[in-house]
Amino acid sequence: MSTSTKVLRNIFASALLISSSIVLGQVNTGLPTVELKTGIYRIQAELADTPKAREVGLMNRTSMPTNSGMLFIFEQKAGHCFWMNNTKIPLSIAFIADDGRIVNIEEMQAETTNNHCPKAAVRYALEMNKQWFAERVIVPGTFITGLPKR
């Protein structure tokens, strides 16, 4: 391996370590909230609608109230995938189309780097406590109302 390749590899590794440690201990606080509804259920969702809020998400939290969650809003529809690195609580994620229809729901284990992706391009994703959707028989095709329009 050439000297310049070693230097570049070390620079990349250092940058990765720095960026990981910056997010490692952070917790999103003071985010705006929105009330969402699905059937008879009301959800108090924090909005992760900036790159920084989306990057931190629910990392480093140790609990979340039953009917609370985090709504991720992206500028563009795409296959936005999620993982659970530095996330202490297991979660369920619903990928939501612009019309409010749930495209698919994934169960996510805490502290993992497995990717969880939508089955279609979406701009919205809603994270709730693990099994929240299943326990309420909320399935793909169900509608979520109250999504902020951007």
C-alpha positions as CSV (number, residue, x, y, z in Angstrom):
1,M,0.0,0.0,0.0
2,S,1.4,3.4,-1.0
3,T,2.1,6.1,1.6
4,S,-0.5,8.4,0.1
5,T,-3.1,5.6,0.3
6,K,-2.2,5.0,4.0
7,V,-2.5,8.7,4.7
8,L,-5.9,9.0,3.0
9,R,-7.1,5.9,4.8
10,N,-6.1,7.4,8.1
11,I,-7.7,10.7,7.3
12,F,-10.9,8.9,6.4
13,A,-10.9,6.8,9.6
14,S,-10.3,9.9,11.7
15,A,-13.1,11.7,10.0
16,L,-15.5,8.8,10.6
17,L,-14.5,8.5,14.2
18,I,-15.0,12.2,14.8
19,S,-18.4,12.3,13.1
20,S,-19.5,9.2,15.1
21,S,-18.4,10.7,18.4
22,I,-20.2,14.0,17.6
23,V,-23.6,12.1,17.3
24,L,-22.8,9.5,19.9
25,G,-24.0,11.4,23.0
26,Q,-26.5,13.7,21.4
27,V,-30.2,13.7,22.1
28,N,-32.8,15.7,20.1
29,T,-34.5,18.1,22.5
30,G,-36.9,21.0,22.0
31,L,-38.2,19.8,18.6
32,P,-41.5,21.1,17.4
33,T,-44.4,18.6,17.6
34,V,-47.5,17.7,15.6
35,E,-50.6,15.7,16.5
36,L,-51.2,12.8,14.0
37,K,-54.2,10.5,14.0
38,T,-54.9,7.1,12.7
39,G,-58.3,5.7,13.4
40,I,-59.1,6.3,17.1
41,Y,-55.4,6.8,18.0
42,R,-53.7,10.1,18.5
43,I,-49.9,10.4,18.2
44,Q,-47.8,13.2,19.6
45,A,-44.9,13.3,17.1
46,E,-41.7,15.2,17.4
47,L,-40.6,16.6,14.0
48,A,-37.3,15.6,12.6
49,D,-37.4,17.8,9.5
50,T,-33.8,19.1,9.3
51,P,-30.7,17.2,8.4
52,K,-29.3,17.5,12.0
53,A,-32.6,16.4,13.6
54,R,-32.9,13.5,11.2
55,E,-29.3,12.4,11.8
56,V,-29.7,12.3,15.6
57,G,-33.3,11.0,15.5
58,L,-34.2,9.1,18.7
59,M,-30.5,8.2,19.5
60,N,-29.5,7.9,23.2
61,R,-33.0,8.0,24.6
62,T,-33.9,5.4,27.1
63,S,-37.7,5.6,26.9
64,M,-40.6,7.2,25.0
65,P,-44.2,7.7,26.1
66,T,-46.7,5.3,24.7
67,N,-48.4,7.4,22.1
68,S,-45.4,9.5,21.2
69,G,-43.1,9.1,18.3
70,M,-40.8,10.9,15.9
71,L,-41.9,11.9,12.4
72,F,-39.1,12.2,9.9
73,I,-39.8,14.5,7.0
74,F,-37.5,14.6,3.9
75,E,-37.4,17.2,1.2
76,Q,-37.5,14.6,-1.6
77,K,-39.3,11.3,-2.0
78,A,-36.7,8.5,-2.0
79,G,-35.8,5.2,-0.5
80,H,-34.8,6.7,2.9
81,C,-33.4,3.8,5.0
82,F,-33.0,3.8,8.8
83,W,-30.8,2.0,11.2
84,M,-30.6,1.9,15.0
85,N,-27.0,2.7,15.8
86,N,-26.8,4.4,19.2
87,T,-30.6,4.0,19.6
88,K,-31.3,2.5,23.0
89,I,-35.0,1.6,22.6
90,P,-36.5,-0.9,20.1
91,L,-38.8,0.9,17.6
92,S,-41.3,0.3,14.9
93,I,-41.1,2.4,11.8
94,A,-43.9,3.2,9.4
95,F,-43.0,4.5,6.0
96,I,-45.7,6.9,4.8
97,A,-46.7,8.1,1.3
98,D,-47.6,11.7,0.7
99,D,-51.3,10.9,0.9
100,G,-50.8,9.5,4.4
101,R,-51.1,5.8,3.5
102,I,-48.6,3.5,5.3
103,V,-46.5,1.8,2.7
104,N,-44.8,-0.6,5.0
105,I,-43.9,-1.1,8.7
106,E,-40.6,-2.5,10.0
107,E,-39.6,-3.7,13.5
108,M,-36.2,-2.4,14.5
109,Q,-34.0,-3.8,17.3
110,A,-32.0,-1.4,19.5
111,E,-28.3,-0.8,18.9
112,T,-28.1,-2.5,15.4
113,T,-26.9,-1.3,12.0
114,N,-29.4,-3.3,10.0
115,N,-31.1,-1.2,7.3
116,H,-34.8,-0.7,7.3
117,C,-36.1,0.7,4.0
118,P,-39.4,1.7,2.5
119,K,-40.9,-0.4,-0.3
120,A,-41.6,2.7,-2.3
121,A,-40.1,6.2,-2.4
122,V,-41.5,8.3,0.5
123,R,-41.0,11.6,2.3
124,Y,-42.3,10.6,5.7
125,A,-41.3,8.0,8.3
126,L,-42.8,7.6,11.7
127,E,-40.9,5.9,14.5
128,M,-42.9,4.6,17.5
129,N,-42.2,2.2,20.4
130,K,-41.7,-1.4,19.1
131,Q,-44.9,-3.2,18.3
132,W,-47.0,0.0,18.7
133,F,-48.5,-0.4,15.2
134,A,-49.0,-4.2,15.5
135,E,-50.7,-3.9,19.0
136,R,-53.3,-1.6,17.4
137,V,-53.7,-3.6,14.2
138,I,-52.4,-0.7,12.1
139,V,-51.1,-2.2,8.9
140,P,-49.8,-1.1,5.5
141,G,-52.7,0.7,3.7
142,T,-53.9,2.4,6.9
143,F,-53.9,6.2,6.7
144,I,-52.1,8.7,9.0
145,T,-53.7,12.1,9.1
146,G,-52.2,15.4,10.2
147,L,-48.9,15.1,8.2
148,P,-47.3,18.6,7.7
149,K,-47.2,19.6,4.1
150,R,-43.9,21.0,2.9
